[in-house]
Amino acid sequence: MKIAFFSSQPYMRQPFAEQNAGYGFDITWFDVRLEAQTAALGRGFDAVCVFVNDKVDAEVIRVLAAGGVRFIALRCAGYNNVDLDAARAAGMTVVRVPAYSPEAVAEHTVGLMLTLNRHIHKAYQRTRDANFSLNGLVGFNMHGKTAGVIGTGKIGVATLRILRGLGMELLAHDPHENPEALALGTRYVPLAELFARADVISLHCPLFRENHHLLNRDSFARMKDGVMIINTSRGGLLNADDAIEAINSGRIGALGLDVYEEEENLFFTDKSSEIIRDNTFHLLSAYPNVIMTGHQAFLTREALAAIAHTTLDNLLRLSRRQPCDNQIN
């Protein structure tokens, strides 16, 4: 099978090369994102492998199908960037990696919480300048506080497990209660109660049309003053402009973002010598109580190896016409 990898990065090539030693696929790496302007690069390949910011809409699928592509393999869990109806109509099978290392994302999530709470990012800069003043660095004990986790799949449960170890009261919201979350002492509540009671809110749900901007001006108004919000899921779950208003009013006391709704032209590339024409991004990155990371919560050696293994195994099953549990269309 010939596979075209889009949005390739050096840290991704090695684990795929190691895993592919056992599969023997013919892999070609493209640094560019898959979108309408680059879809023709897929001509002659059996499959394309894409990541979170590749745009696999109806036009891209039309070009890929005309070029002989039969399979679309997502090397991530989310699939909101793929037009599943268009893929189905074109006779193309779409597969994903539903779980690779939930602990990787959960640990990054809690890392953002601890850094924001104890102002570690500010203390680091101060001590580099030989400024050892503690003014403005007061945090709070997470022990005894209430955490609200929205989405209790594998990542949400992994996050709850760590937060339980910190001694936090656990609230959760999800259409489907997870027995693993319940076993940790988690109490499922309506969103309104979670917003009203949680000191820390963390997002771990996929992005759908129905929950776009789940966190917005109205939901922020129902939260505690000084609430901490963490999003390591999908940028579109949070309205960034409304979040800026909530930061200015003091409703949001700390905000940690590993994802950003307009990230597709920013993240995974070096923009340090360019002018970023995104006022919302500039405002967010200027706040001392906001930390943004570039969609790296998944980035551990273990997670990369698992992503590579599952992606290639998905494609092997499809090439052999075997059932694949990770097919999503």
ChimeraX attribute file (.defattr): number of C-alpha atoms within 10 A of each C-alpha:
attribute: neighborCount
match mode: 1-to-1
recipient: residues
	/A:1	13
	/A:2	16
	/A:3	23
	/A:4	23
	/A:5	25
	/A:6	24
	/A:7	19
	/A:8	19
	/A:9	15
	/A:10	8
	/A:11	12
	/A:12	16
	/A:13	14
	/A:14	14
	/A:15	19
	/A:16	19
	/A:17	15
	/A:18	13
	/A:19	19
	/A:20	17
	/A:21	9
	/A:22	10
	/A:23	15
	/A:24	13
	/A:25	15
	/A:26	12
	/A:27	18
	/A:28	14
	/A:29	14
	/A:30	16
	/A:31	11
	/A:32	15
	/A:33	22
	/A:34	25
	/A:35	17
	/A:36	17
	/A:37	10
	/A:38	14
	/A:39	21
	/A:40	15
	/A:41	17
	/A:42	27
	/A:43	17
	/A:44	16
	/A:45	20
	/A:46	21
	/A:47	26
	/A:48	25
	/A:49	27
	/A:50	24
	/A:51	22
	/A:52	21
	/A:53	20
	/A:54	18
	/A:55	21
	/A:56	27
	/A:57	18
	/A:58	18
	/A:59	15
	/A:60	23
	/A:61	27
	/A:62	18
	/A:63	18
	/A:64	29
	/A:65	20
	/A:66	15
	/A:67	17
	/A:68	15
	/A:69	25
	/A:70	21
	/A:71	24
	/A:72	25
	/A:73	24
	/A:74	26
	/A:75	25
	/A:76	20
	/A:77	17
	/A:78	19
	/A:79	22
	/A:80	16
	/A:81	16
	/A:82	21
	/A:83	18
	/A:84	20
	/A:85	13
	/A:86	17
	/A:87	24
	/A:88	13
	/A:89	11
	/A:90	17
	/A:91	14
	/A:92	21
	/A:93	19
	/A:94	26
	/A:95	26
	/A:96	25
	/A:97	21
	/A:98	21
	/A:99	16
	/A:100	23
	/A:101	21
	/A:102	19
	/A:103	22
	/A:104	20
	/A:105	26
	/A:106	26
	/A:107	17
	/A:108	19
	/A:109	25
	/A:110	18
	/A:111	14
	/A:112	27
	/A:113	23
	/A:114	15
	/A:115	17
	/A:116	24
	/A:117	20
	/A:118	16
	/A:119	17
	/A:120	14
	/A:121	15
	/A:122	15
	/A:123	18
	/A:124	13
	/A:125	11
	/A:126	14
	/A:127	11
	/A:128	9
	/A:129	9
	/A:130	9
	/A:131	11
	/A:132	11
	/A:133	10
	/A:134	9
	/A:135	6
	/A:136	10
	/A:137	13
	/A:138	9
	/A:139	12
	/A:140	9
	/A:141	11
	/A:142	18
	/A:143	13
	/A:144	12
	/A:145	17
	/A:146	19
	/A:147	25
	/A:148	29
	/A:149	27
	/A:150	20
	/A:151	22
	/A:152	25
	/A:153	21
	/A:154	20
	/A:155	25
	/A:156	24
	/A:157	25
	/A:158	20
	/A:159	25
	/A:160	29
	/A:161	20
	/A:162	16
	/A:163	22
	/A:164	17
	/A:165	10
	/A:166	14
	/A:167	15
	/A:168	20
	/A:169	20
	/A:170	24
	/A:171	26
	/A:172	28
	/A:173	22
	/A:174	17
	/A:175	10
	/A:176	10
	/A:177	16
	/A:178	18
	/A:179	11
	/A:180	16
	/A:181	23
	/A:182	15
	/A:183	10
	/A:184	15
	/A:185	14
	/A:186	24
	/A:187	16
	/A:188	23
	/A:189	14
	/A:190	12
	/A:191	17
	/A:192	12
	/A:193	16
	/A:194	25
	/A:195	22
	/A:196	17
	/A:197	19
	/A:198	23
	/A:199	22
	/A:200	25
	/A:201	24
	/A:202	26
	/A:203	24
	/A:204	26
	/A:205	22
	/A:206	17
	/A:207	19
	/A:208	15
	/A:209	9
	/A:210	8
	/A:211	13
	/A:212	16
	/A:213	19
	/A:214	17
	/A:215	20
	/A:216	18
	/A:217	18
	/A:218	10
	/A:219	15
	/A:220	22
	/A:221	15
	/A:222	16
	/A:223	22
	/A:224	18
	/A:225	17
	/A:226	17
	/A:227	22
	/A:228	24
	/A:229	25
	/A:230	26
	/A:231	23
	/A:232	25
	/A:233	26
	/A:234	24
	/A:235	20
	/A:236	22
	/A:237	25
	/A:238	25
	/A:239	17
	/A:240	22
	/A:241	16
	/A:242	17
	/A:243	20
	/A:244	19
	/A:245	15
	/A:246	20
	/A:247	22
	/A:248	12
	/A:249	12
	/A:250	14
	/A:251	20
	/A:252	23
	/A:253	21
	/A:254	22
	/A:255	26
	/A:256	23
	/A:257	23
	/A:258	24
	/A:259	24
	/A:260	24
	/A:261	14
	/A:262	15
	/A:263	18
	/A:264	15
	/A:265	11
	/A:266	15
	/A:267	17
	/A:268	15
	/A:269	11
	/A:270	8
	/A:271	11
	/A:272	7
	/A:273	6
	/A:274	7
	/A:275	7
	/A:276	12
	/A:277	8
	/A:278	10
	/A:279	10
	/A:280	12
	/A:281	18
	/A:282	11
	/A:283	13
	/A:284	20
	/A:285	14
	/A:286	10
	/A:287	14
	/A:288	13
	/A:289	20
	/A:290	21
	/A:291	20
	/A:292	17
	/A:293	16
	/A:294	14
	/A:295	20
	/A:296	15
	/A:297	23
	/A:298	22
	/A:299	15
	/A:300	15
	/A:301	14
	/A:302	14
	/A:303	20
	/A:304	20
	/A:305	19
	/A:306	19
	/A:307	27
	/A:308	23
	/A:309	21
	/A:310	21
	/A:311	22
	/A:312	22
	/A:313	16
	/A:314	24
	/A:315	27
	/A:316	17
	/A:317	13
	/A:318	18
	/A:319	14
	/A:320	8
	/A:321	9
	/A:322	11
	/A:323	10
	/A:324	14
	/A:325	11
	/A:326	18
	/A:327	16
	/A:328	12
	/A:329	13
